[in-house]
């Protein structure tokens, strides 16, 4: 539930970054198959951005919305990453241009939810930015707004803003810091939490090893050290070898009846305060498998405790202080 939007969504959504770019090639037919499989499996929340494939992800979702107008979907998009990242770029005039482009791409009059897309930290403390977002709501360009953040401090600053409906933040079995202050603060304020990168860029799928390679146009190749954007977006900022070691300790916990990826998604859903988790999917089978997690039983206290122990032993020293 997004209390400040007065919208109910399913707890497992679909992240649509991979439908646009940066995860290797995904054909239009494959993208539409993913969307169809996810929605048919009960997904009601789609997350995209104007920068994913420079609008391709939004356009594909727009085609899907036109074909399934009664699907009852909430579509969240993001804005701000198509320009040089300076606080001065975050103006009402730019917001109008950016949202008009997304409205056209998605084929809608009013965008359900628009998120600032990991803007410079100074933006979160600028009153004029949030006044401009309020104006977009008044003008009915958008129904509500939120933020996507890199750090917990950015999230806490945003949660204090009365108009912010959602905070999107990296949360997974290899990234625990938001559990300490962000999720409790969001819950108290009625701000929805969108958990992104829930599988740590696929690390938590359990399908990779030291010999795994990725395509040249996949961010898991070209952004391993933050060459293109924040390194925390790739494998959650965890060194690949260390991540593999952590996953190998978690695998024995999975048991029968679910995959490693489903176990990792269930871990996210079992954290109090999470509104929706947004795993990506490269094909229909993955989309259906992700959606099925909503009906799976919660992890036991022992399983949760073991994941925490793995994090404390291997991951905390690398990432906990950074984001």
C-alpha positions as a Markdown table, in Angstrom:
| # | Residue | x | y | z |
|---|---|---|---|---|
| 1 | Unk | 0.0 | 0.0 | 0.0 |
| 2 | Unk | 1.1 | 3.5 | -0.8 |
| 3 | Unk | -0.8 | 5.5 | 1.8 |
| 4 | Unk | 0.0 | 8.9 | 0.4 |
| 5 | Unk | -1.2 | 7.8 | -3.1 |
| 6 | Unk | -4.1 | 5.8 | -1.7 |
| 7 | Unk | -3.1 | 3.0 | -4.0 |
| 8 | Unk | -2.9 | -0.7 | -3.3 |
| 9 | Unk | -0.4 | -2.8 | -5.3 |
| 10 | Unk | 0.8 | -6.4 | -5.2 |
| 11 | Unk | 3.9 | -7.0 | -3.1 |
| 12 | Unk | 5.8 | -8.3 | -6.1 |
| 13 | Unk | 6.2 | -5.9 | -9.0 |
| 14 | Unk | 8.3 | -5.9 | -12.1 |
| 15 | Unk | 11.4 | -3.8 | -12.7 |
| 16 | Unk | 11.6 | -2.8 | -16.3 |
| 17 | Unk | 15.2 | -1.6 | -16.6 |
| 18 | Unk | 16.2 | -4.7 | -18.5 |
| 19 | Unk | 13.4 | -4.1 | -21.1 |
| 20 | Unk | 15.1 | -0.9 | -22.2 |
| 21 | Unk | 18.9 | -1.4 | -22.0 |
| 22 | Unk | 22.0 | -2.3 | -19.9 |
| 23 | Unk | 21.3 | -6.0 | -19.4 |
| 24 | Unk | 22.1 | -7.2 | -22.9 |
| 25 | Unk | 19.7 | -7.4 | -25.8 |
| 26 | Unk | 16.0 | -8.0 | -25.1 |
| 27 | Unk | 13.8 | -8.1 | -28.2 |
| 28 | Unk | 10.4 | -6.4 | -28.3 |
| 29 | Unk | 8.6 | -9.7 | -28.4 |
| 30 | Unk | 10.5 | -10.9 | -25.4 |
| 31 | Unk | 9.7 | -7.7 | -23.5 |
| 32 | Unk | 6.0 | -8.0 | -24.2 |
| 33 | Unk | 6.1 | -11.7 | -23.2 |
| 34 | Unk | 7.7 | -10.7 | -19.9 |
| 35 | Unk | 5.0 | -8.0 | -19.3 |
| 36 | Unk | 2.2 | -10.4 | -20.2 |
| 37 | Unk | 3.5 | -13.2 | -18.0 |
| 38 | Unk | 4.1 | -10.9 | -15.0 |
| 39 | Unk | 0.6 | -9.3 | -15.1 |
| 40 | Unk | -1.1 | -12.6 | -15.8 |
| 41 | Unk | 0.7 | -13.9 | -12.7 |
| 42 | Unk | -0.8 | -11.1 | -10.6 |
| 43 | Unk | 1.8 | -8.3 | -10.8 |
| 44 | Unk | 0.1 | -4.9 | -10.6 |
| 45 | Unk | 3.1 | -2.6 | -10.2 |
| 46 | Unk | 5.6 | -1.8 | -13.0 |
| 47 | Unk | 8.7 | 0.3 | -12.5 |
| 48 | Unk | 10.5 | 2.0 | -15.4 |
| 49 | Unk | 12.4 | 5.2 | -16.2 |
| 50 | Unk | 12.7 | 7.7 | -19.0 |
| 51 | Unk | 16.4 | 6.8 | -19.3 |
| 52 | Unk | 15.9 | 3.1 | -19.8 |
| 53 | Unk | 16.8 | 2.7 | -23.4 |
| 54 | Unk | 16.2 | 6.4 | -23.7 |
| 55 | Unk | 12.5 | 5.8 | -23.5 |
| 56 | Unk | 12.3 | 2.3 | -25.0 |
| 57 | Unk | 11.1 | 0.7 | -21.7 |
| 58 | Unk | 8.4 | 3.3 | -21.2 |
| 59 | Unk | 7.3 | 2.9 | -24.8 |
| 60 | Unk | 7.0 | -0.9 | -24.5 |
| 61 | Unk | 5.0 | -0.5 | -21.3 |
| 62 | Unk | 2.8 | 2.1 | -23.1 |
| 63 | Unk | 2.1 | -0.5 | -25.8 |
| 64 | Unk | 1.2 | -3.0 | -23.2 |
| 65 | Unk | -1.1 | -0.6 | -21.4 |
| 66 | Unk | -2.9 | 0.2 | -24.6 |
| 67 | Unk | -3.5 | -3.6 | -25.2 |
| 68 | Unk | -4.5 | -4.2 | -21.5 |
| 69 | Unk | -6.4 | -1.1 | -20.4 |
| 70 | Unk | -8.3 | -2.9 | -17.7 |
| 71 | Unk | -5.3 | -4.6 | -16.1 |
| 72 | Unk | -5.5 | -2.3 | -13.0 |
| 73 | Unk | -1.8 | -1.4 | -13.2 |
| 74 | Unk | 0.2 | 1.2 | -11.3 |
| 75 | Unk | 3.2 | 2.4 | -13.4 |
| 76 | Unk | 6.0 | 4.2 | -11.8 |
| 77 | Unk | 8.6 | 6.0 | -13.9 |
| 78 | Unk | 11.6 | 8.1 | -13.1 |
| 79 | Unk | 13.1 | 11.3 | -14.4 |
| 80 | Unk | 16.3 | 13.3 | -14.2 |
| 81 | Unk | 19.1 | 11.0 | -15.5 |
| 82 | Unk | 18.9 | 12.1 | -19.1 |
| 83 | Unk | 20.8 | 15.4 | -18.4 |
| 84 | Unk | 24.1 | 16.3 | -16.7 |
| 85 | Unk | 23.7 | 15.7 | -13.0 |
| 86 | Unk | 23.7 | 19.1 | -11.4 |
| 87 | Unk | 21.1 | 20.4 | -8.9 |
| 88 | Unk | 20.4 | 23.3 | -11.2 |
| 89 | Unk | 18.8 | 21.0 | -13.8 |
| 90 | Unk | 16.0 | 20.1 | -11.3 |
| 91 | Unk | 13.5 | 22.9 | -12.3 |
| 92 | Unk | 9.8 | 23.1 | -12.9 |
| 93 | Unk | 10.3 | 23.8 | -16.6 |
| 94 | Unk | 12.5 | 20.7 | -16.9 |
| 95 | Unk | 10.1 | 18.6 | -14.9 |
| 96 | Unk | 7.3 | 19.6 | -17.2 |
| 97 | Unk | 9.3 | 18.6 | -20.3 |
| 98 | Unk | 10.4 | 15.4 | -18.8 |
| 99 | Unk | 7.0 | 14.3 | -17.6 |
| 100 | Unk | 5.4 | 15.3 | -20.9 |
| 101 | Unk | 7.8 | 13.0 | -22.7 |
| 102 | Unk | 7.0 | 10.1 | -20.3 |
| 103 | Unk | 3.3 | 10.8 | -20.7 |
| 104 | Unk | 3.7 | 10.5 | -24.4 |
| 105 | Unk | 5.8 | 7.3 | -24.2 |
| 106 | Unk | 3.4 | 5.6 | -21.8 |
| 107 | Unk | 0.3 | 6.9 | -23.6 |
| 108 | Unk | -1.3 | 8.4 | -20.5 |
| 109 | Unk | -2.6 | 11.8 | -19.5 |
| 110 | Unk | -1.5 | 11.5 | -15.8 |
| 111 | Unk | 1.5 | 9.5 | -14.7 |
| 112 | Unk | 0.7 | 7.3 | -11.7 |
| 113 | Unk | 4.0 | 7.9 | -9.9 |
| 114 | Unk | 7.1 | 9.9 | -10.9 |
| 115 | Unk | 10.3 | 9.5 | -9.0 |
| 116 | Unk | 13.4 | 11.7 | -9.0 |
| 117 | Unk | 16.0 | 9.2 | -10.4 |
| 118 | Unk | 18.9 | 9.2 | -7.9 |
| 119 | Unk | 19.5 | 13.0 | -8.2 |
| 120 | Unk | 22.5 | 14.8 | -6.7 |
| 121 | Unk | 22.3 | 14.8 | -2.9 |
| 122 | Unk | 21.7 | 18.5 | -2.7 |
| 123 | Unk | 18.4 | 18.1 | -4.5 |
| 124 | Unk | 16.8 | 16.4 | -1.6 |
| 125 | Unk | 17.3 | 19.5 | 0.6 |
| 126 | Unk | 15.9 | 22.0 | -1.9 |
| 127 | Unk | 12.4 | 23.3 | -1.2 |
| 128 | Unk | 11.9 | 24.6 | -4.7 |
| 129 | Unk | 12.3 | 21.1 | -6.1 |
| 130 | Unk | 9.5 | 19.7 | -4.0 |
| 131 | Unk | 7.4 | 22.8 | -4.7 |
| 132 | Unk | 7.8 | 22.1 | -8.4 |
| 133 | Unk | 6.7 | 18.5 | -7.9 |
| 134 | Unk | 3.6 | 19.7 | -6.0 |
| 135 | Unk | 2.9 | 21.9 | -9.0 |
| 136 | Unk | 3.0 | 18.8 | -11.3 |
| 137 | Unk | 0.4 | 17.2 | -9.1 |
| 138 | Unk | -1.8 | 20.3 | -9.2 |
| 139 | Unk | -1.5 | 20.4 | -13.0 |
| 140 | Unk | -2.5 | 16.7 | -13.1 |
| 141 | Unk | 0.6 | 15.7 | -15.0 |
| 142 | Unk | 1.3 | 13.3 | -12.2 |
| 143 | Unk | -0.8 | 11.7 | -9.5 |
| 144 | Unk | 2.1 | 11.6 | -7.0 |
| 145 | Unk | 5.8 | 11.6 | -6.7 |
| 146 | Unk | 8.6 | 9.9 | -4.9 |
| 147 | Unk | 12.4 | 9.5 | -5.0 |
| 148 | Unk | 14.9 | 6.9 | -5.9 |
| 149 | Unk | 18.0 | 7.1 | -3.7 |
| 150 | Unk | 21.5 | 5.8 | -3.4 |
| 151 | Unk | 22.0 | 6.4 | 0.3 |
| 152 | Unk | 20.0 | 6.0 | 3.5 |
| 153 | Unk | 20.6 | 9.6 | 4.5 |
| 154 | Unk | 19.0 | 10.7 | 1.2 |
| 155 | Unk | 16.0 | 8.5 | 2.0 |
| 156 | Unk | 15.6 | 9.9 | 5.4 |
| 157 | Unk | 15.7 | 13.5 | 4.1 |
| 158 | Unk | 13.0 | 12.6 | 1.5 |
| 159 | Unk | 10.8 | 10.8 | 4.0 |
| 160 | Unk | 10.6 | 14.1 | 6.0 |
| 161 | Unk | 9.0 | 15.8 | 3.0 |
| 162 | Unk | 5.2 | 15.7 | 3.4 |
| 163 | Unk | 4.4 | 15.2 | -0.3 |
| 164 | Unk | 6.8 | 12.3 | -0.9 |
| 165 | Unk | 4.7 | 9.1 | -1.5 |
| 166 | Unk | 7.5 | 6.6 | -2.0 |
| 167 | Unk | 11.2 | 5.9 | -1.6 |
| 168 | Unk | 12.9 | 3.5 | -3.9 |
| 169 | Unk | 16.1 | 2.0 | -2.3 |
| 170 | Unk | 18.4 | -0.9 | -2.8 |
| 171 | Unk | 17.4 | -3.6 | -0.3 |
| 172 | Unk | 18.5 | -7.3 | -0.5 |
| 173 | Unk | 20.2 | -10.0 | 1.4 |
| 174 | Unk | 23.5 | -8.3 | 0.6 |
| 175 | Unk | 22.3 | -4.8 | 1.5 |
| 176 | Unk | 20.8 | -4.5 | 5.0 |
| 177 | Unk | 21.5 | -0.9 | 6.1 |
| 178 | Unk | 18.0 | 0.4 | 5.2 |
| 179 | Unk | 16.5 | -1.9 | 7.8 |
| 180 | Unk | 18.0 | 0.2 | 10.6 |
| 181 | Unk | 16.4 | 3.6 | 10.1 |
| 182 | Unk | 14.8 | 4.0 | 6.7 |
| 183 | Unk | 12.1 | 1.4 | 6.8 |
| 184 | Unk | 10.9 | 2.3 | 10.3 |
| 185 | Unk | 10.9 | 6.0 | 9.4 |
| 186 | Unk | 9.0 | 5.4 | 6.1 |
| 187 | Unk | 6.4 | 3.2 | 7.9 |
| 188 | Unk | 5.8 | 5.9 | 10.6 |
| 189 | Unk | 5.4 | 8.6 | 7.9 |
| 190 | Unk | 3.1 | 6.6 | 5.6 |
| 191 | Unk | 5.8 | 6.5 | 2.8 |
| 192 | Unk | 5.9 | 3.5 | 0.6 |
| 193 | Unk | 9.1 | 1.6 | 0.2 |
| 194 | Unk | 10.0 | 0.2 | -3.3 |
| 195 | Unk | 12.8 | -2.3 | -2.9 |
| 196 | Unk | 15.1 | -2.3 | -5.9 |
| 197 | Unk | 18.0 | -4.5 | -7.0 |
| 198 | Unk | 16.5 | -7.3 | -4.8 |
| 199 | Unk | 18.7 | -10.0 | -6.4 |
| 200 | Unk | 21.9 | -7.9 | -6.4 |
| 201 | Unk | 22.1 | -7.8 | -10.2 |
| 202 | Unk | 21.5 | -11.5 | -10.3 |
| 203 | Unk | 24.1 | -12.6 | -7.8 |
| 204 | Unk | 21.3 | -13.8 | -5.5 |
| 205 | Unk | 19.9 | -16.0 | -8.2 |
| 206 | Unk | 22.6 | -18.5 | -7.4 |
| 207 | Unk | 23.3 | -19.0 | -11.2 |
| 208 | Unk | 26.7 | -17.4 | -11.3 |
| 209 | Unk | 30.2 | -18.6 | -10.6 |
| 210 | Unk | 33.8 | -17.4 | -11.1 |
| 211 | Unk | 33.6 | -18.2 | -14.8 |
| 212 | Unk | 30.4 | -16.3 | -15.5 |
| 213 | Unk | 30.8 | -13.5 | -18.1 |
| 214 | Unk | 28.3 | -10.9 | -19.2 |
| 215 | Unk | 27.8 | -9.1 | -22.5 |
| 216 | Unk | 29.7 | -5.9 | -23.3 |
| 217 | Unk | 26.5 | -3.9 | -23.2 |
| 218 | Unk | 25.5 | -5.3 | -19.8 |
| 219 | Unk | 26.3 | -3.0 | -16.8 |
| 220 | Unk | 27.6 | -6.1 | -14.9 |
| 221 | Unk | 30.5 | -5.8 | -17.4 |
| 222 | Unk | 31.0 | -2.1 | -17.8 |
| 223 | Unk | 30.1 | -0.7 | -14.4 |
| 224 | Unk | 31.8 | -3.1 | -12.0 |
| 225 | Unk | 33.8 | -0.3 | -10.5 |
| 226 | Unk | 31.3 | 2.5 | -11.0 |
| 227 | Unk | 32.6 | 3.6 | -14.4 |
| 228 | Unk | 29.1 | 4.6 | -15.7 |
| 229 | Unk | 27.0 | 5.3 | -12.6 |
| 230 | Unk | 27.0 | 4.5 | -8.9 |
| 231 | Unk | 28.8 | 1.2 | -8.3 |
| 232 | Unk | 26.2 | 0.3 | -5.7 |
| 233 | Unk | 23.7 | -0.4 | -8.6 |
| 234 | Unk | 25.9 | -3.3 | -9.8 |
| 235 | Unk | 26.0 | -6.3 | -7.6 |
| 236 | Unk | 24.8 | -3.9 | -4.8 |
| 237 | Unk | 28.4 | -2.7 | -4.7 |
| 238 | Unk | 29.7 | -6.0 | -3.4 |
| 239 | Unk | 32.9 | -7.5 | -4.8 |
| 240 | Unk | 31.8 | -10.3 | -7.2 |
| 241 | Unk | 34.0 | -12.9 | -5.6 |
| 242 | Unk | 32.8 | -12.0 | -2.1 |
| 243 | Unk | 29.2 | -12.0 | -3.3 |
| 244 | Unk | 29.6 | -15.5 | -4.6 |
| 245 | Unk | 31.0 | -16.7 | -1.3 |
| 246 | Unk | 28.0 | -15.2 | 0.5 |
| 247 | Unk | 25.5 | -16.8 | -1.9 |
| 248 | Unk | 27.2 | -20.2 | -1.4 |
| 249 | Unk | 26.5 | -19.9 | 2.3 |
| 250 | Unk | 22.9 | -19.0 | 1.8 |
| 251 | Unk | 22.1 | -21.7 | -0.8 |
| 252 | Unk | 21.7 | -24.5 | 1.8 |
| 253 | Unk | 18.9 | -22.6 | 3.4 |
| 254 | Unk | 16.7 | -22.5 | 0.3 |
| 255 | Unk | 15.3 | -26.0 | 0.7 |
| 256 | Unk | 12.7 | -27.6 | -1.5 |
| 257 | Unk | 9.9 | -25.9 | -3.3 |
| 258 | Unk | 11.6 | -22.6 | -4.2 |
| 259 | Unk | 14.6 | -21.4 | -6.1 |
| 260 | Unk | 17.5 | -19.3 | -4.7 |
| 261 | Unk | 16.1 | -16.2 | -6.4 |
| 262 | Unk | 12.7 | -16.8 | -4.7 |
| 263 | Unk | 14.3 | -17.3 | -1.4 |
| 264 | Unk | 16.1 | -13.9 | -1.8 |
| 265 | Unk | 12.9 | -12.2 | -2.9 |
| 266 | Unk | 11.0 | -13.6 | 0.1 |
| 267 | Unk | 13.8 | -12.3 | 2.4 |
| 268 | Unk | 13.0 | -8.8 | 1.1 |
| 269 | Unk | 9.2 | -9.2 | 1.5 |
| 270 | Unk | 9.7 | -10.4 | 5.1 |
| 271 | Unk | 11.2 | -7.1 | 6.1 |
| 272 | Unk | 8.6 | -4.9 | 7.9 |
| 273 | Unk | 7.8 | -1.7 | 5.9 |
| 274 | Unk | 8.4 | -3.0 | 2.4 |
| 275 | Unk | 5.6 | -2.0 | 0.1 |
| 276 | Unk | 6.7 | -3.7 | -3.1 |
| 277 | Unk | 9.8 | -5.5 | -4.5 |
| 278 | Unk | 10.7 | -5.0 | -8.1 |
| 279 | Unk | 12.8 | -7.8 | -9.6 |
| 280 | Unk | 13.5 | -7.7 | -13.3 |
| 281 | Unk | 13.0 | -10.6 | -15.6 |
| 282 | Unk | 14.6 | -11.5 | -18.9 |
| 283 | Unk | 11.9 | -13.9 | -20.0 |
| 284 | Unk | 8.4 | -15.1 | -19.1 |
| 285 | Unk | 9.5 | -18.0 | -16.9 |
| 286 | Unk | 11.5 | -15.6 | -14.7 |
| 287 | Unk | 8.6 | -13.2 | -14.5 |
| 288 | Unk | 6.2 | -16.0 | -13.4 |
| 289 | Unk | 8.7 | -17.4 | -10.9 |
| 290 | Unk | 9.2 | -14.0 | -9.3 |
| 291 | Unk | 5.5 | -13.3 | -9.0 |
| 292 | Unk | 4.9 | -16.7 | -7.3 |
| 293 | Unk | 7.0 | -15.5 | -4.3 |
| 294 | Unk | 4.0 | -13.4 | -3.1 |
| 295 | Unk | 2.2 | -16.6 | -2.1 |
| 296 | Unk | 5.1 | -18.4 | -0.6 |
| 297 | Unk | 5.5 | -18.8 | 3.1 |
| 298 | Unk | 7.6 | -16.4 | 5.1 |
| 299 | Unk | 11.2 | -17.4 | 6.0 |
| 300 | Unk | 11.7 | -18.7 | 9.5 |
| 301 | Unk | 13.5 | -16.8 | 12.2 |
| 302 | Unk | 16.4 | -19.2 | 11.9 |
| 303 | Unk | 16.7 | -18.6 | 8.2 |
| 304 | Unk | 16.5 | -14.8 | 8.6 |
| 305 | Unk | 19.2 | -15.0 | 11.4 |
| 306 | Unk | 21.5 | -17.1 | 9.2 |
| 307 | Unk | 21.2 | -14.5 | 6.3 |
| 308 | Unk | 22.1 | -11.8 | 8.9 |
| 309 | Unk | 25.1 | -13.8 | 10.0 |
| 310 | Unk | 26.3 | -14.2 | 6.4 |
| 311 | Unk | 25.9 | -10.4 | 5.9 |
| 312 | Unk | 27.7 | -9.6 | 9.1 |
| 313 | Unk | 30.6 | -11.9 | 8.3 |
| 314 | Unk | 31.2 | -11.2 | 4.6 |
| 315 | Unk | 29.3 | -8.2 | 3.4 |
| 316 | Unk | 29.0 | -5.6 | 6.1 |
| 317 | Unk | 32.7 | -4.6 | 6.1 |
| 318 | Unk | 32.4 | -3.8 | 2.3 |
| 319 | Unk | 29.2 | -2.0 | 1.9 |
| 320 | Unk | 27.5 | -1.0 | 5.2 |
| 321 | Unk | 29.3 | 2.3 | 5.7 |
| 322 | Unk | 29.0 | 3.3 | 2.1 |
| 323 | Unk | 25.3 | 3.7 | 1.3 |
